[in-house]
Amino acid sequence: MIRTLVAAALLVTGAVWAQQAPEPASEREFADGNAWTLTEPMTWSIGSSGVLITVPENFVHDKASIPRALWSFLPKNGQYTRAAVIHDYLYWTQRCTREQADNLLVIAMKESDVGWFTRRAVFRGVRLGGESAWNANRTDRMNGLPRFNPRRGGYGNMTWPQLRQDLVIRGHRDPPMDAVSDYCAFGDSQEVP
């Protein structure tokens, strides 16, 4: 019944189930399929502003943090994946406010041609459930836990939590964050500049 309602809502709003995905990020998957490492930087130019957000190489992300029960409607990997990776980075660095990061997610989804219904569902999800991720990221950073994976080789059967623990034991520290940028101000609204 719920699937039928979601499908009907997608049709009514003009959203398309199988939109063509933007060029995927260059990344390597961990053994459990729950985390990925960027193998090259990923840059997003915000609208026509000329302002860039660059997610550095080796950043570990989890694509869209969507509960498994909803994957048949909103999979972790979709038209919004690049926007989700940028959002993960904004939540990790916390250079912007949480509201600005969430609004930048919406702008990035608009620029990725994500339909209105899907954008709305993802945005509502991060507004309702994102505070715990925001707080956990702040705590992890304060405790010196890494979010960047310096390993170039394969991970074998390692998961990100296993590799992260190994990096902590070895004293690995994340690279310094970039200087504060002017991109946060674009998150004061959800309009594409």
N, C-alpha and C positions, 0 to 999 in steps of 0.2 A: 504494500500500500504506500509506504513512504517513498519507495523508488518511483512509483507511478506519479506521485505528487511532485517529486523533484524533477522528473522528466518533463512533466507538463509545465512546470514553472520555467524550466530552461527553454522550452519551445515558445512560451508566451513572451518571455523577455528577449527572445532573439538570440540567446546564447547557443553556441554550437558545441556538441559533445566532443567532436574530434577536430579541434582547431589545430592548425599547423604550428608546431612548437618552434620557438626561436632557437637559434644555434645553441646547442648545449654547452655548458661549461666544461672545460677540460678537467677531468677529475678521476680519482681512483677510489673505488668502493672498498670498505672494510668487509670482513668475512660475514658479519651478521646482516649486512644490507641496511644498517641503521645510521651509518655515517659515511661521509665522503671527504676526501682531501682534494682541494683545488691543486692542480698540477701546473697551473699558470695563473697570473693575475686575471681577474675579471673586472672589467670597467663598464660603468653605466654612465652615459651622458644624460642628465636630467632635462628632458624636453628639448627646447631650443635655447636653453640657458647657457650652454657651454660649460657648465659646472659638472665635474665628474666625481663619482664615488668609485674608488678602486678597492676591491676586496683582494688582499695580497695572496700570492702563491702560498700554498701549504696551510691555508685556513681550513679548519675542519667544520663541516656543517651537516645538517640532517635534512636538507631540502625543506619541504613544507612540514611543519610539526602538526600533522593532522592525525587525530586518534584513529587507530586501526579499524574501528567499527564503521568509520565513515569513508574508508578507502574506495568502496565501490562507487561513491558519488564524487569524492574529492581525493584522488590518489596523491601520495607524497610527491610524485613526479608528474608535472603537467605543464600547461601553458604558462603557469605562474612560477615555475621552478627558479629561474634566474632572479626574479623578484624576491623569492623566499631566501635565496642565498644572501642577497644584499641585506635583507631584513635580519637574518641570523647575525651577520657581521655588525649591523647597527646595534643589535641587542647585546652583542659581546663588548663592543667598544664603549657604548653608552655615551658617545660624544653628543648625541642629540637627546632630547627627552623621549620617553617611551611613546608619547602621543605623536611626536614628529616622526619617529621611526615607523610607526604604524601607518601614518599618512603617506610617507615615502613608499611604503609597500604598495599602497593603493595606486599611487602615480606610476610606479614601475609595472604594476599589473595592467593598467590602462595602456601603457606604451607597448606591452606585450600582447595586446589585443585580447585580453581575458574578458569574457562576457560579464555583464553587469551582475547577474545572479551569483556567479562564482566569486567575483570580486567582493561582493557584499558578504557572502558566506565566509570567505577567508578573513576578511576584515573583522567581522563580528567574532569569529573564533579567536583572533589574536587579542581583541579588546577584552573578551571574557576570560580567556585562559592564559594570556601572555604574561601576566604579572609574576607568576611563579617562575617562569623562565628568566624574566628580567632580573628578579631578585637572586636566583641561583647563579646567573652569570656574574653579577656583582660580587657575590660571595666567593665564587671560584677565582675571579681575578684578584680579589683581596688576599686570598690564600695562596696565590702564586701558581694556581693550576694552569697548565698550558692549554691553548686552543689551536695551536699551530703544530703541524706534524713535520719535523725536519727530515724524516726518512724518505729517501728517494727510491729504495728498493721495494720489493713486495712485502706484504704484511703477513703472508702465510694465512693462518687461520685466526689471526688476531682481530679483536674488536677494538673500537676506539677506546672504551674504558680500560681494556688491558694495556694497550699501547700508552695511553695517557699515564697510567700508573707506572709503567716502565720509565717514561720520560721524567716523572717526578723523582723516582729513585735515582736516576742518573743526573739530576739537578738541572734539567733542561728548562730554560726560560724562553718565553715568547719574545719575538723581536719588538723593539719599541714601536708604539703606535704613531701613526702620522700626526702631523700638526692639526689642530682644530681647523675645520674647513667651514666654508660658508654654505655647505649643502643643507645643513639642518634647517635653515630658514624656509626652504621649499616645503618642509613638512608642516608648516603652519597652516596649510590647507591641503586639499586633495586634488587641486587643479594642476594639470600639466602646464608647466611654464612655456 
